[in-house]
């Protein structure tokens, strides 16, 4: 997909995607565009947010207003990434404990070089 200037976007380059794949925090965020209207709600104005977003009714949001017209919303408590250790522990069923005989090593003297600071 090309930008408005006709040049391809950096994120559309397959080489760029392959590099960025190993560093997910550098990936471009997926953006969706919705058209909505501002309406009066009591003494405030409101914007209806379409269903299908990951927002839920009652979520506390942080509103940033830039230059009096550009709005940005972010959840106050961002959802934490969940990690289930039970799934990881159960996935390695073919691993065996190291036997006591395998843990023994022959004693040997080590010749450490003198460190001069």
Secondary structure, DSSP 8 states (H G I E B T S, - for coil): -B-TTSSB-GGG-HHHHHHHTT-GGGS----------EEEETTEEEE---TTSS--TT--EEEEEETTTEEEEEESS-------HHHHHHH-TT-----TGGG--------------
